[in-house]
Amino acid sequence: MLFTMLRSGSRALLLALFLPGCTNMRGAWSGSCDFSDGSYGEEVFLDLQIDHDHGRRIDGTARVTVLSEGAQDVDLTGEHTLTEVLLDMSIPAQGQDLSLRFTGQRDLDQVSGSCELWVPGATSAVYGTGQLAR
């Protein structure tokens, strides 16, 4: 069976079978979303604790730090595959909720990608780059 998987090019399945801990997102992650090139102009720091990994769906908490607003603890939800991660958070700021979405490509214990920050009433999101690591 192993040789059949290797010949068929199912490296992702093979990795999932032999390295189950690498596919699981549970645990502590930290990083940031850098919006300094956009109109928002700040870096948002993230300390995540993913408590549950239900195969594809994940949830947990995040400490989100915006230098001008301070640190806040929020809930996070998301999805993941072996190589892709999507996280959503709602951040209270100045009487309104900002929506932060992190989308990235996973390479074992690192995720690199992009962030979208939605402000209520805005016609488009502010975009930035994001990094996470265990």
DARAQUI-V512038 format. One record per pair of residues at least 12 apart in sequence whose ideal C-beta (glycine too) atoms are under 7 Angstrom apart, sorted by the first residue. I is the first residue (numbers start at 1). J is the second residue. Records with the same first field share a line. If there is no record, write none. Layout:
I: J, J
//
This chain:
12: 82
15: 82
16: 82
22: 108
23: 82
24: 53
25: 50, 53, 58, 80
26: 50, 51, 53
27: 50, 134
28: 48, 49, 134
29: 48, 50, 132, 133, 134
30: 46, 47, 48, 132, 133
31: 46, 130, 131, 132, 133
32: 44, 45, 46, 130, 131
33: 46, 100, 102, 115, 128, 130
34: 128, 129
35: 117, 126, 128
38: 126, 127, 128
39: 126
40: 117, 126
42: 66, 67, 68
44: 64, 66, 100
45: 65
46: 62, 64, 132
47: 62, 63
48: 60, 62, 76
49: 61
56: 79, 80
57: 79
58: 78, 79, 80
59: 76, 77
60: 76
61: 73, 74, 75, 76
62: 74, 76, 89
64: 89, 91
69: 93
72: 91, 92
74: 89, 90, 91
76: 88, 89
83: 105, 106
84: 105, 106
85: 104, 106, 111
86: 103
87: 102
88: 101
96: 120
97: 120
98: 117, 118, 119
99: 118
100: 115, 117
101: 115, 116
102: 115, 130
104: 130, 132
109: 133, 134
110: 132, 133
111: 132
112: 131
113: 130
114: 127, 128, 129, 130
115: 128, 129, 130
//
